[in-house]
C-alpha cells in the first residue's frame, strides 16, 4: 500500500529548481486577484465513499472546503470560487468548466479515501498516466460518479474507465502545468506530515476525470480514510476538518508566494512597461509567404477556442493531424512579433511553447529553414 509512485527524487530536484530559477514555474503576474477554485467532491445523490459511521464523504469534503475557503479569503489578494457550497450534485465536467471560465490559477478537489483494511493517511494526486493498479482503482472509484450523470455515454465518450491510457490520453493540455501541480501537491503533503503529524502517503499520479477537465495547475487531495476507525473520527470532527483546512491554506499561500513572486517583482521593478519598450526597439523581421505561430500544446482533446481555456490568451487556433489536436497562439509573417507572442505564452504558464512556421495550405516547414 505504501508509496505506489515515488516522486521523492523528482520533488527534491523540482524544489531545488524552484529556489534557483523561479521563472520555470511562473505563470502570470498577479496584478489581479489570485483565483483558487475549491471543489468539494461528490454531493447530492452522490454520497461518495461509504462510511460505517459518521458523515458520508460528501459532507466531510464540503465542510473542509468551506473552512479552507474561509481561511484563504482572509487574504485580500486571493479570490475563492466554489464548485458547490451546499449538498448538490455537480457533474464532473461542470466542475472543470467552472474553473476554466473563471480563468483560475489553481484548482483543488477535496475527497476522502476508503479501503477494505485499516489503511490510513493522506495522499495528493496530480493528473498523469496510471503507473500501477492501485492508483487506477482509486481513480476509477472517484470517476465512477459519471454513471450518475445524464447522457454520460456522450459526455465521456472518450473515456474507458478500465484503461489508463484512454482515461486521460497520452498528451494533455494539463501537462503544461504538471510541474506546478506537483509542487503544490508536495507542499500540501509536507504540511500534513510536519504540521499535523499525519501519515504521508506521498504525491501520486492518476487519471481523475475532474482533473482532466481543467487547464490550470490542479490537484486532488484524499484527506484520509473514512474506513479507518481513528481517522474517521478525526475527519468527522470540526477540529480535524479545521486543521486540514488550515494546513492546505498554508500550502496554497506558500505556493502563491514562491511561484508568483518572481514575476510580481519584475512587474513592479519595470513598471509593467520597460519590457515592452525594449522589445519595441527591435526591428521587425517580415518573412513573405510564411506564417509564424506559437504552438501551445498538443492533445487528443478537442477544446473550444475560448480564452478561458487558454489562460486568457486570444487569437488561438487549432489544427488536427493524425488524431492529435495542436493549439497555436497568434498568426503573423512578422517573426519579431511572434517572438513577443511566445514570451506572452510563456508568461501565462505555457513554459514549453515554441514557434512553428507554415507555408500555404497549412504546410509546416522547419523554422530553421525559413529563417535561413
C-alpha positions as CSV (number, residue, x, y, z in Angstrom):
1,X,0.0,0.0,0.0
2,X,2.9,2.3,0.6
3,X,4.5,4.7,-2.0
4,X,2.9,3.3,-5.1
5,X,4.6,6.0,-7.1
6,X,7.6,7.7,-5.6
7,X,8.2,11.3,-6.5
8,X,10.9,11.8,-3.9
9,X,13.8,12.2,-6.3
10,X,11.8,14.3,-8.7
11,X,10.4,16.5,-6.0
12,X,13.9,17.1,-4.5
13,X,15.1,18.3,-7.9
14,X,12.0,20.3,-8.5
15,X,12.0,22.1,-5.2
16,X,15.7,22.9,-5.6
17,X,15.0,24.2,-9.1
18,X,12.2,26.5,-7.8
19,X,14.7,28.2,-5.4
20,X,17.3,28.7,-8.1
21,X,15.1,29.6,-11.1
22,X,11.6,30.8,-10.3
23,X,10.8,31.6,-13.9
24,X,10.4,28.0,-14.8
25,X,7.3,27.8,-12.6
26,X,5.8,31.3,-13.0
27,X,2.5,31.7,-14.7
28,X,1.4,35.4,-14.9
29,X,2.0,38.5,-12.8
30,X,-0.7,38.7,-10.2
31,X,-2.0,42.2,-10.9
32,X,-5.5,40.8,-10.5
33,X,-6.5,38.6,-7.6
34,X,-5.1,35.1,-7.3
35,X,-8.1,32.8,-8.1
36,X,-8.5,29.5,-6.4
37,X,-11.3,27.1,-7.3
38,X,-12.3,24.8,-4.5
39,X,-14.1,21.6,-5.4
40,X,-15.9,19.6,-2.6
41,X,-16.0,16.1,-4.0
42,X,-19.4,14.3,-4.6
43,X,-22.6,15.9,-3.4
44,X,-26.4,15.4,-3.7
45,X,-27.3,11.9,-4.9
46,X,-23.6,11.0,-5.0
47,X,-22.6,10.3,-1.4
48,X,-19.1,9.3,-2.2
49,X,-17.2,6.5,-0.4
50,X,-19.2,4.5,2.2
51,X,-18.7,5.0,5.9
52,X,-19.9,2.7,8.6
53,X,-20.4,5.6,11.0
54,X,-20.4,9.3,10.9
55,X,-20.9,11.7,7.9
56,X,-20.6,10.5,4.3
57,X,-17.7,11.6,2.2
58,X,-19.7,14.3,0.5
59,X,-20.4,16.1,3.8
60,X,-16.8,15.9,5.1
61,X,-15.4,17.2,1.8
62,X,-17.8,20.1,1.8
63,X,-17.0,21.1,5.4
64,X,-13.3,21.0,4.8
65,X,-13.7,23.1,1.6
66,X,-15.8,25.7,3.3
67,X,-13.3,26.0,6.1
68,X,-10.4,26.2,3.6
69,X,-12.2,28.9,1.6
70,X,-12.8,30.9,4.7
71,X,-9.2,30.7,5.6
72,X,-8.0,31.7,2.1
73,X,-10.5,34.6,1.9
74,X,-8.7,36.2,4.8
75,X,-6.0,37.2,2.2
76,X,-7.3,40.2,0.3
77,X,-5.4,39.2,-2.9
78,X,-7.0,35.8,-3.1
79,X,-10.4,35.1,-4.6
80,X,-12.1,31.8,-3.8
81,X,-14.6,30.2,-6.2
82,X,-16.6,27.1,-5.1
83,X,-17.9,24.4,-7.4
84,X,-20.6,23.8,-4.7
85,X,-21.3,25.3,-1.3
86,X,-24.3,23.1,-0.5
87,X,-25.3,19.5,-0.8
88,X,-25.9,19.5,-4.5
89,X,-24.9,17.2,-7.3
90,X,-22.4,18.7,-9.8
91,X,-21.3,16.8,-12.9
92,X,-17.5,16.3,-13.2
93,X,-17.3,18.2,-16.5
94,X,-19.1,21.2,-14.9
95,X,-16.6,21.4,-12.1
96,X,-13.7,21.8,-14.6
97,X,-15.8,24.2,-16.7
98,X,-16.3,26.5,-13.6
99,X,-12.5,26.7,-13.1
100,X,-11.8,27.3,-16.8
101,X,-14.4,30.0,-17.1
102,X,-13.0,31.8,-14.0
103,X,-9.5,31.6,-15.5
104,X,-8.4,30.2,-12.2
105,X,-4.8,30.0,-11.1
106,X,-5.4,26.8,-9.1
107,X,-8.0,24.0,-8.9
108,X,-8.2,21.9,-5.7
109,X,-10.6,19.0,-5.3
110,X,-11.1,17.6,-1.8
111,X,-12.1,14.0,-1.1
112,X,-11.9,11.1,1.5
113,X,-10.3,7.8,0.8
114,X,-11.6,4.3,1.7
115,X,-10.3,0.7,1.8
116,X,-11.3,-2.7,3.0
117,X,-8.4,-2.6,5.6
118,X,-7.5,-0.2,8.3
119,X,-5.3,1.8,5.9
120,X,-4.8,5.4,6.9
121,X,-3.0,8.6,5.9
122,X,-3.4,11.3,3.3
123,X,-2.3,11.4,-0.3
124,X,-2.5,14.1,-3.0
125,X,-2.9,13.3,-6.7
126,X,-1.9,15.1,-9.9
127,X,-3.1,14.1,-13.3
128,X,-1.0,11.5,-15.1
129,X,-0.8,8.1,-16.6
130,X,-1.6,5.3,-14.1
131,X,1.6,3.7,-13.1
132,X,0.0,0.8,-11.2
133,X,-3.2,-1.0,-10.5
134,X,-3.8,0.7,-7.1
135,X,-3.8,4.2,-8.5
136,X,-6.1,3.1,-11.3
137,X,-8.6,1.7,-8.8
138,X,-8.5,4.9,-6.8
139,X,-9.2,6.9,-10.0
140,X,-11.9,4.5,-11.1
141,X,-13.7,4.9,-7.7
142,X,-13.7,8.7,-8.0
143,X,-14.6,8.7,-11.7
144,X,-17.5,6.3,-11.2
145,X,-19.7,9.3,-10.4
146,X,-20.1,9.8,-14.1
147,X,-22.6,7.0,-14.2
148,X,-25.0,9.1,-12.1
149,X,-24.9,11.9,-14.7
150,X,-27.4,12.2,-17.6
151,X,-26.1,11.5,-21.1
152,X,-22.8,10.3,-19.6
153,X,-22.2,8.0,-22.6
154,X,-22.0,11.0,-24.8
155,X,-20.3,13.4,-22.4
156,X,-17.5,11.0,-21.5
157,X,-17.3,9.0,-24.8
158,X,-13.5,9.4,-24.9
159,X,-13.0,7.6,-21.5
160,X,-12.7,3.9,-20.8
161,X,-12.6,3.7,-17.0
162,X,-10.7,0.4,-17.2
163,X,-7.9,1.8,-19.4
164,X,-5.2,4.0,-18.1
165,X,-4.3,5.4,-21.5
166,X,-7.8,6.2,-22.6
167,X,-8.8,7.8,-19.4
168,X,-6.6,10.8,-20.0
169,X,-4.8,10.3,-23.3
170,X,-1.1,10.4,-23.9
171,X,-0.8,14.2,-24.5
172,X,-2.9,16.7,-22.5
173,X,-3.3,20.4,-22.0
174,X,-3.0,19.8,-18.3
175,X,0.6,18.5,-18.8
176,X,1.6,22.1,-19.4
177,X,1.0,22.6,-15.6
178,X,2.4,19.4,-14.3
179,X,5.4,21.0,-12.5
180,X,3.2,23.5,-10.8
181,X,0.7,20.8,-9.8
182,X,3.4,18.5,-8.4
183,X,4.9,21.4,-6.5
184,X,1.5,22.4,-4.9
185,X,0.8,18.7,-4.1
186,X,4.2,18.3,-2.4
187,X,3.5,21.4,-0.2
188,X,0.1,20.0,0.9
189,X,1.7,16.7,1.8
190,X,4.6,18.3,3.6
191,X,2.2,20.3,5.7
192,X,0.1,17.3,6.6
193,X,3.2,15.4,7.6
194,X,5.0,18.2,9.5
195,X,2.2,20.3,11.0
196,X,-0.5,17.7,11.6
197,X,1.8,14.6,12.0
198,X,-0.3,12.7,9.5
199,X,0.9,9.7,7.7
200,X,2.3,10.8,4.3
201,X,1.2,8.5,1.5
202,X,3.0,10.7,-1.0
203,X,2.2,12.6,-4.2
204,X,0.8,10.3,-6.9
205,X,-0.4,10.3,-10.4
206,X,-3.8,9.0,-11.7
207,X,-6.4,9.7,-14.3
208,X,-9.1,11.6,-12.4
209,X,-11.6,13.0,-14.9
210,X,-12.2,16.1,-12.7
211,X,-8.5,17.0,-13.1
212,X,-8.6,16.2,-16.8
213,X,-11.2,18.8,-17.4
214,X,-9.1,21.7,-16.1
215,X,-6.5,23.8,-17.8
216,X,-4.5,25.1,-14.8
217,X,-2.4,23.6,-12.0
218,X,-4.8,21.1,-10.4
219,X,-4.6,18.6,-7.5
220,X,-7.0,16.1,-5.9
221,X,-6.5,15.6,-2.1
222,X,-7.5,12.4,-0.4
223,X,-7.6,13.8,3.1
224,X,-7.8,10.5,4.9
225,X,-9.6,7.1,5.1
226,X,-13.2,7.2,6.4
227,X,-12.9,3.4,6.7
228,X,-10.2,3.7,9.4
229,X,-11.7,3.8,12.9
230,X,-9.4,6.5,14.3
231,X,-9.1,8.6,11.1
232,X,-12.9,8.6,10.6
233,X,-13.3,10.3,13.9
234,X,-10.7,12.8,13.0
235,X,-12.3,13.6,9.6
236,X,-15.7,13.9,11.2
237,X,-14.6,16.3,13.9
238,X,-14.7,20.0,13.5
239,X,-11.2,20.2,15.0
240,X,-9.8,17.8,12.4
241,X,-11.6,19.5,9.5
242,X,-10.3,22.9,10.5
243,X,-6.7,21.6,11.0
244,X,-6.8,20.1,7.5
245,X,-8.2,23.3,6.0
246,X,-5.6,25.5,7.8
247,X,-2.8,23.2,6.6
248,X,-4.0,23.3,3.0
249,X,-4.4,27.1,3.1
250,X,-0.9,27.4,4.2
251,X,0.3,25.3,1.3
252,X,-1.7,27.4,-1.2
253,X,-0.2,30.7,0.2
254,X,3.3,29.3,0.1
255,X,2.7,28.1,-3.5
256,X,1.5,31.6,-4.4
257,X,4.4,33.3,-2.8
258,X,7.0,31.1,-4.4
259,X,5.5,30.7,-7.9
260,X,4.2,34.2,-8.4
261,X,6.6,36.4,-6.5
262,X,9.3,36.5,-9.2
263,X,7.1,38.0,-11.9
264,X,5.4,40.3,-9.4
265,X,8.7,41.8,-8.5
266,X,9.7,42.1,-12.2
267,X,6.4,43.9,-13.0
268,X,6.9,46.3,-10.1
269,X,10.5,46.9,-10.9
270,X,9.8,47.6,-14.6
271,X,6.6,49.5,-14.1
272,X,5.0,46.9,-16.4
273,X,6.3,48.9,-19.4
274,X,10.1,48.6,-19.6
275,X,10.0,45.1,-21.2
276,X,7.6,46.3,-23.9
277,X,9.8,49.4,-24.5
278,X,12.9,47.3,-25.0
279,X,11.0,45.0,-27.4
280,X,9.6,47.9,-29.4
281,X,13.2,48.9,-30.3
282,X,13.8,45.5,-32.1
283,X,13.3,45.9,-35.8
284,X,10.5,43.8,-37.4
285,X,11.6,40.8,-39.4
286,X,9.0,40.1,-42.1
287,X,9.1,36.8,-44.0
288,X,6.8,36.9,-47.0
289,X,4.8,33.7,-47.8
290,X,5.3,32.3,-44.3
291,X,3.0,32.3,-41.3
292,X,4.6,32.0,-37.8
293,X,2.6,30.7,-34.9
294,X,3.3,29.8,-31.3
295,X,2.4,26.1,-30.5
296,X,1.0,26.0,-27.0
297,X,0.2,22.3,-26.7
298,X,-0.9,19.1,-28.3
299,X,-3.8,17.0,-27.1
300,X,-6.2,14.2,-28.0
301,X,-8.9,16.5,-26.6
302,X,-10.8,19.0,-28.8
303,X,-11.1,22.2,-26.8
304,X,-13.3,25.1,-27.6
305,X,-11.2,28.0,-28.8
306,X,-12.3,30.2,-25.9
307,X,-9.8,32.4,-24.0
308,X,-10.8,30.8,-20.7
309,X,-9.4,27.5,-22.0
310,X,-6.1,29.1,-22.7
311,X,-5.3,31.2,-19.6
312,X,-6.9,34.3,-21.2
313,X,-5.0,34.1,-24.5
314,X,-7.0,35.1,-27.5
315,X,-6.1,34.5,-31.2
316,X,-5.9,30.8,-30.6
317,X,-6.2,28.4,-33.5
318,X,-6.4,24.6,-33.8
319,X,-5.1,22.1,-36.3
320,X,-5.8,18.4,-36.3
321,X,-3.1,16.0,-37.5
322,X,-3.0,12.2,-37.1
323,X,-5.7,12.2,-34.4
324,X,-3.9,14.9,-32.3
325,X,-5.2,18.5,-31.9
326,X,-2.5,21.1,-31.9
327,X,-3.2,24.5,-30.4
328,X,-1.5,27.7,-31.6
329,X,-1.3,31.3,-30.4
330,X,-1.0,34.1,-32.9
331,X,-0.5,34.0,-36.7
332,X,1.8,36.5,-38.5
333,X,4.5,36.8,-41.0
334,X,6.4,39.1,-38.6
335,X,9.0,36.9,-36.8
336,X,9.7,39.7,-34.3
337,X,6.0,39.8,-33.4
338,X,5.7,36.1,-32.9
339,X,8.7,36.2,-30.6
340,X,6.7,38.6,-28.4
341,X,3.7,36.2,-28.6
342,X,6.0,33.4,-27.4
343,X,7.0,35.4,-24.4
344,X,3.4,36.2,-23.6
345,X,2.5,32.5,-23.8
346,X,5.4,31.5,-21.5
347,X,4.3,34.2,-19.0
348,X,0.9,32.7,-19.0
349,X,2.3,29.3,-18.0
350,X,3.0,27.6,-21.3
351,X,6.6,27.0,-20.4
352,X,7.2,24.5,-23.2
353,X,5.6,26.7,-26.0
354,X,7.7,27.1,-29.2
355,X,7.5,28.9,-32.6
356,X,6.5,27.0,-35.7
357,X,6.3,28.1,-39.3
358,X,3.8,27.3,-42.1
359,X,3.7,27.9,-45.8
360,X,0.5,28.0,-47.9
361,X,-2.3,25.4,-47.1
362,X,-1.0,25.0,-43.5
363,X,2.0,23.1,-44.7
364,X,4.5,23.1,-41.8
365,X,8.1,23.8,-42.7
366,X,11.2,23.7,-40.4
367,X,11.7,27.0,-38.6
368,X,15.5,26.9,-39.3
369,X,14.9,26.5,-43.0
370,X,12.6,29.6,-43.1
371,X,14.9,31.8,-41.1
372,X,17.9,30.8,-43.2
